[in-house]
Amino acid sequence: MLVIITIFFLIVMLIVGVPVAFAFALAGFGMLFFTGMDPRFAMPASCHAIGSYTLLALPLFILAGRLMKDSDISRRLIVFIMSFVGRVRGGLGVVNVISCTIFGAISGSASAAIAAIGSIMIPEMVKQGYSRGYSTGLVAVSSILSLLIPPSIPMILFCLTAQISILAGFLSTLIPGLLMMLAYSIINLIMARKMRHLKLQPRKGLGESLVDIAHSTKMAAFALFMPILVLGGIYGGIFTPTEAAAVSALYAVLVGMIIYKTMTFEQMRLSIKESMITSGSVLIMLFFILMVSRTMVVYEVPQHLAHFVFDLTSKKWLILFFINIILILMGMVVDDFSGNIISAAILLPIAKSVGIDPVHFAAISVTNLALGNVTPPCAPMLYLAGLIGGKLPLMEYGKPALYFMVFGALPVIFAVTYVPEFALVLVNILLN
């Protein structure tokens, strides 16, 4: 009963806006105090977890994403993609979607994608006749693609908590991410047909188009090589995800300062400072969540939740449906970092009890909670896009974003949930 009361107050604290780290700290120390459990039992395990070598990938990928924002990589990627589809009606929206996808393969951060891509694409889309609300909403929902295309920071957190292979986790969301990218692009092209005020760039002949593509490819060559370097190195066995994160950060500095000459020492200093602040807050949050999780395991909370679900139904498809609803609701009130840690600690045992592969569940969790970044009331990426788009009223960009969530993201989520091959086929081919 005490554990249930603690969970209830934890949920209330998260809903009313208490920072996640503080909410879990209060819940954790409260559980230790009222249960009489020795803190020396719960806290060392949390210290050991956040001190792991694998977790070092997290601050390094955060740093890499921040450095890439300041090194002109994002603008060159956009110019490259525009040379292919920029002249099609609705093509600029497709450029937006694909740019966020490629940026995800570099940084693994949704906020970095919004800052880097949104700050360029929103003004350009408005200039070409898209409404500011539509442009902002599209950037917001496209940013979550950065969390599905490996390397993904939320996936690293899930895999560390669940103690499963990070490489397998990365592969599990690659196909879902590409499917969502395709769904967003199609929806955008359909909606663009109704936009009569779009300014289309004049079509060029084949020769001129090839010259543009060659020029943009040359401009973006070093930017395009980055995901090849990172992902090729990981899956080629050249370096671990942690080493890949270090390589990506170093590569961003070299490209920005030596090749493109767009980054100054002051910008690099600020990038490192902001990355340290972000990483520190995430690690503090992770420490207290793991402490609460360990206490819950001792009191068999996951097992009790599993029994509760099984009392409602024993049908696997219905249990999966309930898990999806829980994850979607969780995504509305907590960020995807903490949400995936909670999911791995509490919901994964339920999923495993009905025969769901842990890697498959990783894809279900990360895909659901990525959507939570743009579903109110929490919706940090939706609000961040609104700020970058010009401090618009929520409804002005929330409504177009809703179309992409309902008709683009949700079908992919349920496809991944009920067709395990979407998550596991690459894992089985490349890692088994």
Backbone torsions as a table, in degrees:
resi	resn	phi	psi	omega
1	MET	NA	-41.3	179.5
2	LEU	-61.5	-40.7	178.9
3	VAL	-63.5	-41.0	179.4
4	ILE	-63.2	-42.9	178.4
5	ILE	-62.7	-41.8	179.2
6	THR	-62.3	-43.7	178.5
7	ILE	-62.4	-40.1	179.4
8	PHE	-61.1	-48.4	180.0
9	PHE	-67.0	-31.5	175.7
10	LEU	-62.1	-46.6	178.9
11	ILE	-61.8	-41.9	179.7
12	VAL	-62.4	-43.8	179.9
13	MET	-61.2	-40.6	179.3
14	LEU	-66.3	-39.3	-178.2
15	ILE	-67.2	-40.1	-177.5
16	VAL	-79.6	-4.0	171.7
17	GLY	102.2	12.2	174.3
18	VAL	-64.7	130.8	179.2
19	PRO	-50.0	140.2	-172.4
20	VAL	-55.9	-44.8	-177.8
21	ALA	-60.7	-44.3	-179.2
22	PHE	-68.9	-37.6	179.2
23	ALA	-61.3	-45.3	-179.7
24	PHE	-73.2	-30.6	176.0
25	ALA	-63.4	-47.5	178.8
26	LEU	-62.5	-43.4	179.9
27	ALA	-64.6	-43.2	-178.2
28	GLY	-64.0	-49.9	-179.9
29	PHE	-68.3	-32.3	176.2
30	GLY	-63.6	-44.4	178.7
31	MET	-63.7	-41.3	179.5
32	LEU	-64.8	-40.6	-177.0
33	PHE	-68.2	-49.6	-173.2
34	PHE	-77.8	-24.0	177.6
35	THR	-89.3	-14.0	-179.6
36	GLY	77.3	13.2	-179.9
37	MET	-72.6	139.4	-179.9
38	ASP	-69.8	123.0	178.6
39	PRO	-56.8	-25.0	179.7
40	ARG	-68.2	-11.3	176.6
41	PHE	-85.3	-41.4	-173.4
42	ALA	-89.8	-35.8	-170.5
43	MET	-76.3	-39.5	179.9
44	PRO	-59.4	-35.6	179.2
45	ALA	-64.0	-38.3	178.1
46	SER	-66.9	-41.3	177.4
47	CYS	-61.2	-42.3	-179.8
48	HIS	-63.6	-40.1	-177.7
49	ALA	-65.8	-44.8	-176.6
50	ILE	-79.3	-9.5	176.8
51	GLY	-95.7	9.0	-176.6
52	SER	-72.5	151.0	178.4
53	TYR	-63.7	-37.5	-177.7
54	THR	-62.4	-38.5	-177.4
55	LEU	-66.2	-18.3	177.9
56	LEU	-59.3	-22.0	177.6
57	ALA	-62.0	-31.2	-175.7
58	LEU	-62.2	-60.0	179.1
59	PRO	-62.7	-29.5	-179.4
60	LEU	-70.8	-39.7	176.5
61	PHE	-69.2	-36.4	175.4
62	ILE	-61.1	-44.1	178.1
63	LEU	-63.8	-43.4	-179.1
64	ALA	-60.7	-43.1	179.0
65	GLY	-62.1	-40.1	180.0
66	ARG	-67.9	-41.8	-179.9
67	LEU	-65.1	-36.5	-179.5
68	MET	-67.1	-31.9	177.4
69	LYS	-61.6	-35.1	-176.0
70	ASP	-93.0	1.8	-174.6
71	SER	-110.3	12.7	175.9
72	ASP	72.2	10.1	-179.3
73	ILE	-65.6	-41.5	-176.2
74	SER	-63.3	-43.2	-178.7
75	ARG	-63.6	-40.5	-179.5
76	ARG	-67.8	-34.8	175.5
77	LEU	-63.6	-42.7	-179.3
78	ILE	-63.1	-44.5	178.9
79	VAL	-61.4	-40.2	178.7
80	PHE	-60.7	-49.1	-177.9
81	ILE	-68.1	-36.2	179.6
82	MET	-63.1	-29.8	-179.3
83	SER	-65.7	-19.2	179.3
84	PHE	-95.1	-46.7	-171.3
85	VAL	-123.8	4.9	-174.0
86	GLY	-66.8	-18.0	-175.3
87	ARG	-98.8	0.9	177.1
88	VAL	-84.6	145.9	175.4
89	ARG	-60.7	120.9	-174.5
90	GLY	86.8	1.3	-176.6
91	GLY	-63.5	-32.9	-179.0
92	LEU	-65.9	-33.8	174.8
93	GLY	-65.6	-39.4	177.2
94	VAL	-64.4	-39.1	176.4
95	VAL	-57.7	-43.0	178.0
96	ASN	-56.7	-50.6	-176.6
97	VAL	-63.4	-48.6	-176.5
98	ILE	-67.9	-35.8	179.0
99	SER	-61.7	-43.3	177.8
100	CYS	-64.7	-35.2	178.7
101	THR	-65.1	-48.2	179.8
102	ILE	-65.5	-38.3	179.6
103	PHE	-64.4	-31.0	175.8
104	GLY	-64.2	-34.5	178.6
105	ALA	-72.1	-6.3	179.2
106	ILE	-107.3	-44.5	-170.3
107	SER	-110.9	-32.7	-176.9
108	GLY	70.9	18.2	-174.8
109	SER	-128.2	126.9	179.1
110	ALA	-71.7	-40.3	-179.6
111	SER	-65.1	-37.2	176.8
112	ALA	-65.1	-37.2	179.1
113	ALA	-65.2	-42.7	179.7
114	ILE	-65.2	-45.3	-179.0
115	ALA	-64.4	-41.9	-174.7
116	ALA	-81.2	-45.3	-176.2
117	ILE	-85.9	-45.0	-176.1
118	GLY	-62.2	-39.8	-178.4
119	SER	-64.2	-23.0	177.4
120	ILE	-95.2	-45.1	-171.1
121	MET	-75.6	-37.9	-177.2
122	ILE	-61.1	-51.0	177.1
123	PRO	-60.7	-37.6	-179.0
124	GLU	-68.2	-40.8	178.8
125	MET	-66.6	-40.0	176.7
126	VAL	-62.7	-41.5	178.5
127	LYS	-61.1	-32.3	-178.3
128	GLN	-91.1	7.0	172.5
129	GLY	107.4	-3.5	174.7
130	TYR	-74.9	148.7	175.4
131	SER	-70.5	151.7	-179.5
132	ARG	-64.9	-36.3	179.1
133	GLY	-64.5	-43.8	179.4
134	TYR	-64.0	-45.0	-178.8
135	SER	-61.1	-42.5	-179.1
136	THR	-67.5	-43.4	179.1
137	GLY	-62.8	-39.3	180.0
138	LEU	-66.6	-41.4	176.9
139	VAL	-61.5	-41.3	-178.8
140	ALA	-60.7	-51.4	-176.8
141	VAL	-72.0	-30.0	179.0
142	SER	-70.0	-26.4	-177.8
143	SER	-62.1	-29.1	-177.4
144	ILE	-71.1	-15.1	173.8
145	LEU	-62.2	-28.0	178.6
146	SER	-65.3	-19.2	-179.3
147	LEU	-91.8	-11.5	-179.1
148	LEU	-101.9	-34.6	179.5
149	ILE	-79.3	124.4	-177.9
150	PRO	-66.8	149.6	0.9
151	PRO	-80.9	135.7	-176.4
152	SER	-113.6	123.8	-179.4
153	ILE	-64.4	-45.4	176.3
154	PRO	-59.4	-35.0	179.0
155	MET	-66.8	-37.1	176.4
156	ILE	-58.9	-44.7	-179.7
157	LEU	-64.4	-42.4	179.6
158	PHE	-62.1	-48.0	-176.3
159	CYS	-65.3	-37.6	177.7
160	LEU	-64.2	-42.1	-179.4
161	THR	-69.7	-40.8	-177.5
162	ALA	-84.0	-9.7	-179.3
163	GLN	58.3	49.5	173.8
164	ILE	-120.5	169.1	-176.4
165	SER	-65.0	127.3	176.7
166	ILE	-66.3	-37.4	179.0
167	LEU	-61.0	-43.9	178.3
168	ALA	-64.5	-40.5	178.0
169	GLY	-61.5	-43.9	177.4
170	PHE	-56.7	-46.9	-177.1
171	LEU	-67.1	-29.4	-173.9
172	SER	-66.3	-26.0	-178.6
173	THR	-105.1	3.9	-179.0
174	LEU	-67.0	-50.6	179.0
175	ILE	-64.7	-45.8	175.0
176	PRO	-56.1	-39.7	178.8
177	GLY	-63.6	-42.9	179.4
178	LEU	-68.3	-36.7	177.0
179	LEU	-64.0	-41.1	178.9
180	MET	-67.7	-38.2	175.9
181	MET	-59.5	-45.2	179.3
182	LEU	-64.1	-42.7	-179.9
183	ALA	-63.0	-45.3	178.1
184	TYR	-60.4	-42.6	-178.1
185	SER	-63.4	-43.3	179.9
186	ILE	-65.4	-45.1	178.6
187	ILE	-60.5	-42.4	179.0
188	ASN	-61.4	-44.3	-179.5
189	LEU	-64.3	-37.2	177.8
190	ILE	-66.2	-45.2	-179.3
191	MET	-68.0	-32.0	-179.1
192	ALA	-66.7	-25.1	179.3
193	ARG	-64.4	-23.5	179.8
194	LYS	-91.1	-5.5	-179.1
195	MET	-91.4	102.4	-174.0
196	ARG	-81.2	-11.0	-174.6
197	HIS	-102.1	10.7	179.5
198	LEU	-68.8	136.9	176.3
199	LYS	-96.2	112.5	-179.2
200	LEU	-89.8	137.7	176.1
201	GLN	-69.9	142.7	-179.4
202	PRO	-60.2	137.3	179.6
203	ARG	-69.9	145.7	179.0
204	LYS	-115.2	160.0	176.3
205	GLY	-69.0	169.6	-177.3
206	LEU	-59.4	-41.2	-178.5
207	GLY	-63.2	-47.2	179.5
208	GLU	-63.7	-39.0	179.5
209	SER	-63.3	-42.1	179.2
210	LEU	-65.3	-35.9	176.9
211	VAL	-64.4	-43.4	178.0
212	ASP	-61.1	-44.3	-179.5
213	ILE	-63.3	-42.6	179.9
214	ALA	-63.8	-42.4	-179.3
215	HIS	-65.4	-45.6	-178.4
216	SER	-67.5	-34.1	178.1
217	THR	-65.9	-40.5	177.5
218	LYS	-63.1	-42.2	179.9
219	MET	-63.5	-37.9	-173.0
220	ALA	-99.3	8.4	-172.6
221	ALA	-56.3	-47.6	-178.5
222	PHE	-69.3	-32.8	176.8
223	ALA	-68.2	-41.5	-178.9
224	LEU	-70.0	-26.9	-179.2
225	PHE	-72.6	-21.0	-174.3
226	MET	-62.5	-52.0	177.6
227	PRO	-62.5	-31.9	177.0
228	ILE	-64.4	-43.0	179.4
229	LEU	-63.1	-47.2	-175.4
230	VAL	-69.5	-56.1	-175.8
231	LEU	-71.7	-39.5	177.9
232	GLY	-62.4	-38.7	179.2
233	GLY	-67.2	-39.2	-179.3
234	ILE	-67.1	-54.8	-174.1
235	TYR	-79.1	-15.3	174.7
236	GLY	-85.3	-3.3	178.1
237	GLY	77.7	14.2	-178.7
238	ILE	-75.9	-40.5	175.7
239	PHE	-147.8	162.7	-179.2
240	THR	-78.2	167.0	175.4
241	PRO	-55.6	-36.5	178.7
242	THR	-65.9	-44.6	177.7
243	GLU	-66.3	-35.3	177.5
244	ALA	-63.0	-38.7	178.2
245	ALA	-63.5	-41.4	178.6
246	ALA	-66.0	-41.0	179.1
247	VAL	-63.6	-41.8	-178.7
248	SER	-65.5	-38.1	178.3
249	ALA	-66.5	-44.6	178.6
250	LEU	-64.0	-40.9	-179.8
251	TYR	-62.6	-41.5	179.3
252	ALA	-61.6	-38.9	178.1
253	VAL	-66.2	-45.7	-179.0
254	LEU	-62.8	-43.5	-179.8
255	VAL	-66.4	-45.2	-176.9
256	GLY	-68.5	-39.1	-172.7
257	MET	-94.1	-33.4	-173.6
258	ILE	-103.5	-44.6	-174.3
259	ILE	-85.6	-57.3	-179.0
260	TYR	-83.1	-24.0	-178.9
261	LYS	56.4	40.4	-178.8
262	THR	-108.4	-8.0	-178.1
263	MET	-113.2	133.4	176.8
264	THR	-100.1	167.6	177.2
265	PHE	-62.8	-34.4	179.0
266	GLU	-66.4	-42.2	176.4
267	GLN	-62.4	-40.7	179.0
268	MET	-64.2	-40.2	179.1
269	ARG	-62.3	-44.5	179.9
270	LEU	-65.8	-38.1	178.3
271	SER	-62.4	-43.8	179.3
272	ILE	-64.5	-41.9	-179.4
273	LYS	-62.2	-49.0	-178.5
274	GLU	-66.0	-35.8	178.0
275	SER	-66.6	-37.7	178.1
276	MET	-64.5	-40.2	179.6
277	ILE	-64.5	-46.2	179.6
278	THR	-62.6	-46.8	-178.3
279	SER	-63.5	-41.2	179.4
280	GLY	-61.0	-43.7	180.0
281	SER	-65.0	-38.2	179.5
282	VAL	-66.7	-41.7	-178.4
283	LEU	-67.7	-38.4	176.0
284	ILE	-62.4	-44.8	178.4
285	MET	-60.8	-44.7	-179.0
286	LEU	-62.4	-40.1	-179.9
287	PHE	-58.2	-50.2	-175.9
288	PHE	-72.7	-34.1	177.3
289	ILE	-65.3	-40.7	178.4
290	LEU	-66.2	-33.9	178.1
291	MET	-65.3	-45.9	177.4
292	VAL	-63.4	-41.6	-178.9
293	SER	-60.4	-42.8	-179.1
294	ARG	-64.4	-39.9	178.0
295	THR	-64.3	-40.7	179.1
296	MET	-64.7	-36.4	179.0
297	VAL	-64.7	-41.1	179.0
298	VAL	-59.9	-40.0	-179.6
299	TYR	-91.5	13.0	172.8
300	GLU	56.6	37.8	178.1
301	VAL	-62.7	-45.3	178.4
302	PRO	-57.9	-39.7	179.5
303	GLN	-65.6	-39.7	178.8
304	HIS	-65.2	-40.2	177.5
305	LEU	-63.6	-40.3	178.7
306	ALA	-62.2	-43.4	178.3
307	HIS	-62.9	-39.0	179.0
308	PHE	-62.4	-44.0	179.1
309	VAL	-64.6	-41.9	-179.1
310	PHE	-68.1	-26.3	175.2
311	ASP	-68.1	-28.7	178.3
312	LEU	-77.7	-42.6	-178.1
313	THR	-162.8	153.4	175.1
314	SER	-112.2	2.5	-178.4
315	LYS	-80.1	126.5	-174.9
316	LYS	-60.6	-42.6	-177.0
317	TRP	-65.0	-33.0	-179.7
318	LEU	-75.9	-36.3	175.8
319	ILE	-63.3	-41.8	176.1
320	LEU	-61.0	-39.4	178.6
321	PHE	-62.8	-44.8	179.1
322	PHE	-62.7	-40.5	179.4
323	ILE	-62.9	-41.3	177.4
324	ASN	-61.6	-43.0	178.9
325	ILE	-62.2	-43.8	178.7
326	ILE	-60.8	-43.9	-179.1
327	LEU	-65.8	-40.3	179.0
328	ILE	-64.4	-44.3	178.4
329	LEU	-65.6	-39.3	177.4
330	MET	-61.6	-41.2	179.9
331	GLY	-63.5	-22.5	-180.0
332	MET	-76.3	-19.9	-174.1
333	VAL	-120.2	-16.1	177.3
334	VAL	-129.7	158.9	178.4
335	ASP	-74.6	164.1	-174.5
336	ASP	-69.8	-24.7	176.9
337	PHE	-62.8	-59.4	-178.1
338	SER	-67.8	-34.9	-180.0
339	GLY	-60.0	-41.8	-179.2
340	ASN	-71.8	-31.9	175.9
341	ILE	-67.3	-44.5	177.9
342	ILE	-62.4	-43.6	-179.3
343	SER	-60.1	-44.7	-179.5
344	ALA	-66.2	-34.0	-176.3
345	ALA	-80.1	-36.2	-170.4
346	ILE	-110.4	-44.6	-174.0
347	LEU	-85.7	-30.2	-179.0
348	LEU	-57.9	-42.9	177.5
349	PRO	-58.4	-35.5	177.3
350	ILE	-65.4	-45.1	-179.7
351	ALA	-62.2	-42.7	-179.6
352	LYS	-65.4	-31.0	-178.4
353	SER	-68.6	-19.1	176.7
354	VAL	-107.2	15.4	172.7
355	GLY	87.2	18.9	179.4
356	ILE	-85.3	129.3	179.1
357	ASP	-61.8	133.5	-179.4
358	PRO	-56.9	-36.1	179.0
359	VAL	-69.5	-39.0	174.8
360	HIS	-60.5	-43.5	179.5
361	PHE	-66.2	-33.1	176.1
362	ALA	-58.3	-43.1	178.5
363	ALA	-64.8	-41.9	178.8
364	ILE	-61.1	-46.4	-176.6
365	SER	-65.8	-50.6	-176.2
366	VAL	-65.6	-38.2	180.0
367	THR	-66.7	-44.5	178.3
368	ASN	-62.7	-48.4	-174.5
369	LEU	-75.6	-20.0	170.4
370	ALA	-63.8	-41.6	176.8
371	LEU	-62.5	-31.9	179.4
372	GLY	-60.1	-20.7	178.2
373	ASN	-65.8	-18.3	-178.2
374	VAL	-123.5	12.8	178.0
375	THR	-109.4	116.7	179.3
376	PRO	-60.7	157.8	12.9
377	PRO	-85.9	-19.2	-177.6
378	CYS	-72.6	-70.5	170.0
379	ALA	41.9	55.1	-176.0
380	PRO	-60.6	-37.6	-177.9
381	MET	-73.6	-30.5	176.7
382	LEU	-65.5	-45.2	-179.8
383	TYR	-69.6	-37.4	178.2
384	LEU	-63.2	-42.6	177.0
385	ALA	-62.0	-38.5	178.2
386	GLY	-61.8	-37.7	178.1
387	LEU	-67.5	-44.7	-179.7
388	ILE	-68.5	-32.2	179.8
389	GLY	-74.8	-8.6	177.2
390	GLY	118.8	30.8	177.8
391	LYS	52.3	54.3	-178.8
392	LEU	-80.7	157.8	169.9
393	PRO	-61.4	144.0	-174.5
394	LEU	-54.8	-44.0	-176.0
395	MET	-63.8	-26.6	-176.3
396	GLU	-67.7	-33.9	177.3
397	TYR	-111.9	-14.3	178.5
398	GLY	-71.5	-35.7	-178.4
399	LYS	-65.8	-50.7	176.8
400	PRO	-62.8	-34.1	177.7
401	ALA	-63.4	-34.2	-178.6
402	LEU	-63.0	-37.3	178.2
403	TYR	-58.0	-44.4	-178.2
404	PHE	-69.7	-35.6	178.2
405	MET	-64.3	-48.0	-173.8
406	VAL	-72.3	-45.5	-173.2
407	PHE	-96.8	-12.1	179.6
408	GLY	-111.4	-55.0	-173.8
409	ALA	-77.3	-48.4	-175.5
410	LEU	-60.7	-44.3	176.8
411	PRO	-58.8	-37.3	178.3
412	VAL	-67.1	-41.3	179.1
413	ILE	-58.5	-46.9	-178.3
414	PHE	-72.6	-30.5	174.9
415	ALA	-64.1	-44.4	179.3
416	VAL	-65.2	-37.1	-178.3
417	THR	-65.2	-46.1	-171.1
418	TYR	-100.5	-6.2	175.0
419	VAL	-124.6	87.1	-174.5
420	PRO	-56.5	-25.6	-178.1
421	GLU	-59.2	-30.2	178.6
422	PHE	-59.2	-33.6	-178.8
423	ALA	-92.3	-30.2	-167.7
424	LEU	-104.7	-14.9	-172.7
425	VAL	-62.4	-44.1	-180.0
426	LEU	-68.9	-36.3	177.8
427	VAL	-61.6	-45.3	-179.3
428	ASN	-66.9	-35.4	-178.6
429	ILE	-74.4	-45.5	-169.8
430	LEU	-94.0	-26.6	-173.9
431	LEU	-114.1	-8.5	-179.5
432	ASN	-108.8	NA	NA
